[in-house]
């Protein structure tokens, strides 16, 4: 669980989550980006869900603290994920696998 972050109400906020699974001779990663417009005086929880074989990941937005959260449908998932420098790149929510070959 991460610490709370203050974001400005009434303006779109874009969040990107990354998951990395390091295996022998293979790294599997998944990025997902979502955008929503937070309301004043509301608390939100963002959840990253990754399937067991790391072939896709999803982001969920919930209103309230993690213990009492209700799903919010106002989360927009663009077709590409957003990188740290603000560029939209690969397919949003789909995994990237890097295979290592040892000689």
N, C-alpha and C positions, 0 to 999 in steps of 0.2 A: 504494500500500500504506500502511496506517495503522500507527501504533505499537501495541504490545501494551498491553492493559488488564487489570488484575487484577479478577476478579469472584469472589464468594463461592461456594464449592462447596456443593452440597447444597440450594441454593435456586434457584427458577426465575429465569432471566435473560431479559429481553425486549430484543431489538435491532431497531432500525429503520434501514434504509438508504434513501437517496434518490438518484435520478439525475435530472439536468436536462440537456436538449439544447436549446440556443438556436439557432433557425433564423430566416431572414428572415421576418418577420411571423407567427412561430409559436414558442411554447415548448412542449416536450414534457417531462413529468416522470413519474416512476414511484416509488412508495414501496412497500416491502415490509417486513413485520414478522414476526419469528420468535421463538419462546420455546423454551428448553431448560433442563435442569437440569445444570450442569457437575459433573463428578466431581473429587474431590480429586486434586491433582498431575497433572492432564491439561492439555494444550495444545490449543487449538482454533483453527481458521481459518474465518472466514466469508467467503463469496464472493457477490458480487452479479453476476447475469447479466442483461443487457438485450438484447432482440432488436433487430435493426438499425433497424426503423422505430419503435421505442419504443412498441409497443402493449402490452407486458407485460414484467415483470421477475420474477426468481426469486432466492431466497436459498438457498445451500447451506451446510451445516455439516460441517466436516471435522475429524477428530481428528489432531493432529500439526501440524508446521510445514508451510508451503505446499509445500515440495519433496517431502515424504514423507507427505502427508495421505491419510487414508482417510475416505470419506463416512460420516457418522453419520446414522442415520434417526430420531434422537430430536428432531428439530426440528419443532415444531408451528407451522403457519401459520394464524392466525385469519382469519376472513372479512373483517375490516377492518384497515387499518393503524393504528398508534399514532402520534399526534403528539407533539411535544416536551413538551406539557403533560399527557401521559398519557391523552388522549382517543382513542377509537377512531372513525375517520371513514370515508373512502372505501374502495372495494374493494381489498383487499390484492393487490398484484402487478399491478394494471391501471393503465394510463396515464391521465394528465390532460393534455389538449391545450388550450392557450390561444392563440386566433387573434387577431392584431392587425390592425385595419383602419385604414388611413391615408387621411385625407381631403385 
